[in-house]
């Protein structure tokens, strides 16, 4: 009994740790590759330039330039800039399913690793996917996305607020595909075989024993 309880507890622990793995991007180390970098210890600012590739857990961002500012508590805010003819693009795993993703692009992207909040400025587009299938797409001049709560805000000004006459935001909501239904199982009717009493075999009779 104790062995069964221990095994059940272990399986439950593994399931819980797996379920929360996607929510721990803020606790993962930040990996950055670039053609060059500079660091200002007094301002706690690091600048990366040239083919910047940033990875933090499931988060991946590609840009031409990245400026990382560290606050007093060790939190980091990264501002990523696009290059000529190429927008900043990012991709991150979403919670709630085994293959849910968010993909976005913009002229400038700001990422707060403490809040796990990403902001997209100018030519901003955010796409939600289930595997390779798009489920939702939004575009505008400003988009913010909170990966912890799966909350998106799209506005028509760079300040992150909506103003009358400042333009429009756009959205595309894709239909949900119906899952194929299983074919009905055919049940063959039972055929009852009647036994005719006239043709029913009679029990064998014992041979008569004669005494001489």
matplotlib code that plots the C-alpha trace (Angstrom):
import matplotlib.pyplot as plt

x = [0.0, 2.8, 4.6, 1.4, 1.0, 4.6, 4.3, 1.1, 2.7, 5.7, 3.5, 1.4, 4.6, 5.9, 2.6, 2.4, 6.0, 5.3, 2.1, 3.9, 7.0, 5.8, 5.0, 8.6, 10.2, 11.0, 13.1, 15.1, 18.6, 18.7, 20.9, 21.9, 24.1, 25.1, 27.9, 29.0, 28.1, 28.9, 28.3, 28.0, 28.3, 27.3, 24.1, 23.6, 22.9, 24.1, 23.8, 23.9, 24.1, 24.0, 21.9, 20.7, 19.2, 17.6, 16.4, 14.7, 13.0, 10.4, 10.8, 12.8, 13.3, 15.3, 16.3, 19.0, 19.7, 18.9, 19.3, 19.0, 18.5, 18.8, 16.9, 17.9, 16.1, 17.9, 14.9, 15.7, 13.8, 15.0, 14.2, 14.7, 14.9, 14.4, 16.9, 16.5, 13.6, 13.3, 10.9, 11.6, 10.0, 9.3, 7.8, 6.8, 5.0, 1.6, 0.0, -3.3, -2.3, 0.5, 1.2, -0.1, 2.1, 2.2, 4.1, 4.5, 6.4, 6.9, 9.3, 10.2, 9.6, 9.9, 10.1, 9.9, 11.2, 9.8, 6.2, 6.6, 5.0, 5.8, 4.9, 5.0, 5.2, 4.6, 3.5, 2.6, 1.0, 0.3, -0.8, -2.1, -1.5, -2.6, 0.2, 0.6, -3.1, -3.9, -6.7, -6.5, -4.6, -4.5, -2.7, -2.3, 0.2, 0.5, 0.0, 0.7, 0.6, 0.8, 2.0, 1.1, -2.6, -2.8, -4.2, -3.8, -4.5, -4.4, -4.6, -4.4, -1.7, 1.9, 1.1, -1.0, -4.4, -7.2, -7.9, -10.9, -9.8, -6.3, -6.9, -8.1, -7.0, -7.7, -8.4, -9.0, -10.7, -10.4, -13.1, -12.6, -12.4, -14.8, -13.1, -14.0, -16.7, -16.2, -18.1, -21.2, -20.8, -23.2, -24.9, -26.0, -29.4, -29.3, -30.8, -32.6, -32.6, -35.7, -35.5, -38.4, -39.6, -40.5, -36.9, -35.4, -33.2, -34.6, -32.4, -30.7, -32.3, -30.4, -30.1, -32.3, -30.4, -31.8, -31.2, -30.9]
y = [0.0, 2.4, 1.7, 2.5, 5.8, 6.7, 6.0, 8.0, 11.0, 10.8, 10.8, 13.7, 15.7, 15.1, 16.2, 19.4, 20.3, 19.7, 21.8, 24.8, 24.5, 27.0, 29.6, 29.7, 31.7, 34.5, 32.1, 30.9, 32.3, 34.9, 33.8, 36.5, 36.2, 39.2, 40.5, 43.0, 44.2, 47.0, 47.2, 50.3, 49.2, 52.6, 52.8, 49.0, 49.1, 46.5, 47.1, 44.3, 45.0, 42.9, 39.7, 39.7, 36.4, 36.3, 33.2, 33.0, 29.7, 29.2, 32.9, 33.6, 37.1, 38.1, 41.7, 44.0, 45.8, 45.1, 47.4, 45.7, 47.9, 46.3, 47.7, 47.7, 44.4, 42.6, 42.7, 43.4, 45.2, 44.6, 47.0, 45.4, 47.4, 46.3, 46.6, 47.8, 46.0, 43.5, 43.6, 42.3, 38.9, 36.7, 33.4, 32.0, 29.0, 29.6, 27.7, 25.8, 23.2, 21.0, 23.0, 26.5, 29.4, 33.2, 34.8, 38.4, 41.1, 44.9, 47.7, 47.8, 45.3, 45.9, 42.8, 43.0, 39.7, 40.3, 40.9, 38.6, 41.4, 42.1, 45.3, 45.7, 49.2, 50.1, 47.6, 45.4, 42.0, 39.1, 35.7, 32.9, 29.4, 25.8, 23.8, 25.3, 26.4, 30.1, 30.7, 34.5, 37.4, 41.0, 44.0, 47.7, 50.4, 49.1, 45.6, 44.4, 40.7, 39.3, 35.7, 34.8, 35.6, 35.2, 38.8, 40.9, 44.7, 46.3, 50.1, 52.8, 55.0, 54.3, 55.3, 52.2, 54.0, 54.4, 57.8, 58.7, 59.3, 57.9, 54.9, 51.3, 48.0, 44.8, 41.2, 37.9, 35.1, 31.8, 29.1, 26.1, 22.9, 20.2, 17.1, 14.0, 11.9, 8.2, 6.0, 4.4, 0.8, -1.5, -4.0, -7.1, -8.5, -11.7, -14.7, -17.1, -20.8, -22.6, -26.3, -28.4, -30.8, -33.3, -33.4, -33.2, -36.3, -38.7, -39.9, -43.2, -46.2, -48.8, -52.2, -54.9, -57.5, -61.1, -63.8, -67.3]
z = [0.0, 0.9, -2.4, -4.3, -2.5, -3.1, -6.8, -7.1, -5.3, -7.6, -10.7, -9.4, -8.6, -12.1, -13.6, -11.6, -12.4, -16.1, -16.0, -14.5, -16.7, -19.3, -16.6, -15.4, -18.3, -15.9, -13.8, -16.7, -17.6, -20.4, -23.4, -25.9, -29.0, -31.2, -33.3, -30.7, -27.2, -24.8, -21.0, -18.8, -15.2, -13.8, -15.7, -15.7, -19.4, -22.0, -25.7, -28.2, -32.0, -35.1, -35.6, -32.0, -30.9, -27.4, -25.7, -22.3, -21.6, -24.4, -25.4, -28.6, -30.1, -33.1, -33.7, -35.1, -31.8, -28.1, -25.1, -21.7, -18.5, -15.1, -12.2, -8.5, -7.8, -10.7, -13.0, -16.7, -19.4, -22.9, -25.8, -29.3, -32.5, -36.1, -38.9, -42.5, -44.1, -41.3, -38.2, -34.8, -34.4, -31.4, -30.4, -27.0, -25.6, -24.1, -21.2, -21.5, -24.0, -25.2, -28.4, -27.9, -29.1, -29.5, -32.4, -33.0, -35.0, -34.8, -35.5, -31.8, -29.0, -25.2, -22.9, -19.1, -17.7, -14.2, -15.4, -18.4, -20.4, -24.0, -25.9, -29.6, -31.3, -35.0, -37.5, -34.6, -35.2, -32.7, -33.8, -31.4, -32.7, -31.8, -33.3, -36.8, -37.0, -36.4, -33.9, -33.5, -35.1, -34.1, -35.6, -34.8, -33.9, -30.3, -28.8, -25.2, -24.2, -20.7, -21.1, -17.5, -17.9, -21.7, -21.9, -25.0, -25.4, -28.8, -29.1, -31.8, -30.2, -29.2, -25.7, -25.3, -25.1, -27.6, -29.0, -31.3, -34.9, -34.3, -36.5, -36.2, -34.8, -36.7, -35.7, -37.5, -35.6, -37.3, -37.1, -34.9, -36.9, -35.9, -34.7, -36.9, -35.4, -34.9, -37.3, -35.7, -34.7, -36.5, -34.3, -36.1, -34.9, -33.1, -35.0, -32.8, -33.9, -33.0, -32.3, -33.7, -31.1, -33.8, -35.1, -31.7, -31.2, -28.6, -25.9, -26.5, -25.0, -23.0, -24.7, -23.3, -21.3, -21.8, -19.3, -20.8]

ax = plt.figure().add_subplot(projection="3d")
ax.plot(x, y, z, "-o")
ax.set_aspect("equal")
plt.show()
